[in-house]
Amino acid sequence: MERLSKQIQLVLELDKLKSILRRTRVKEAQGRAENSAEHSWHVAVMALLLEEHANEPVEISRVVKMLLIHDVVEIDAGDTFLYDTVATEQQSEKESLAAERLFGLLPDDQARELKALWFEFEQAQSADAQFAKALDRLIPMLLNFNNQGQSWQEHGISRHQVMTMNNKIELGSEALWQYAKKMIDQAVENGWLRAN
């Protein structure tokens, strides 16, 4: 019962992820902000659909696990806007502390496994993590693009910023990076991203 109680404790804690709002808007919901739980589910399904576009063979179950847990730390650390460079510098320490607390609610074996997967995702050195990271970077771009550059326009984001912050997509999938660059060019042409 103690093991089950620990697992249920994290399950209940995960409900808080539904309250963490992101800058990206849901495409079909009249401008409603996406929450981190929705994002995690969406990008995990995306992994299943786009696996064939990974640069290297990946173990899709590991990729999906990474994507389902990668933002759990936002329960404590909050969501940081990718283009907010000051907040991004501080986010790493906040997220590490959050990972310790949240995964620490679990039995030791599960805590070790999930912390290791989370850390692997953050480091983005393995093929699995690079593909997961590529998808995590691409999906907000897809939503932004299909919402007429909503958060890019709201924050005055430039082509250079988007290229710089998202070029790691190429490490996980050259095909997805080519697709992303076409969206970026089109967004500039449409006036949704500043040209410089």
QUIMO-V454651 format. One record per backbone hydrogen bond with DSSP energy under -1.0 kcal/mol. CO is the residue of the C=O (numbers start at 1). NH is the residue of the N-H. If there is no record, write none. Layout:
co	nh
CO	NH
CO	NH
This chain:
co	nh
1	5
2	6
3	7
4	8
5	9
6	10
7	11
8	12
9	13
10	14
13	16
14	17
15	18
16	19
17	20
17	37
20	36
24	34
26	29
29	32
32	26
34	22
35	39
36	40
37	41
38	42
39	43
40	44
41	45
42	46
43	47
44	48
45	49
46	50
50	53
51	54
58	60
59	62
59	63
60	64
61	65
62	66
63	67
64	68
65	69
66	70
69	72
71	74
72	75
73	76
73	77
74	78
81	84
83	85
84	88
85	89
86	90
87	91
90	94
91	95
92	96
93	97
94	98
95	99
96	100
97	101
98	102
99	103
100	104
102	105
103	106
107	111
108	112
109	113
110	114
111	115
112	116
113	117
114	118
115	119
116	120
117	121
118	122
119	123
120	124
126	130
127	131
128	132
129	133
130	134
131	135
132	136
133	137
134	138
135	139
138	142
139	143
140	144
141	145
142	146
144	147
144	149
145	148
149	153
150	154
151	155
152	157
153	156
157	194
158	162
159	163
160	164
161	165
162	166
163	167
166	169
167	170
168	171
169	172
169	173
172	55
173	177
174	178
175	179
176	180
177	181
178	182
179	183
180	184
181	185
182	186
183	187
184	188
185	189
186	190
187	192
187	193
188	191
194	159
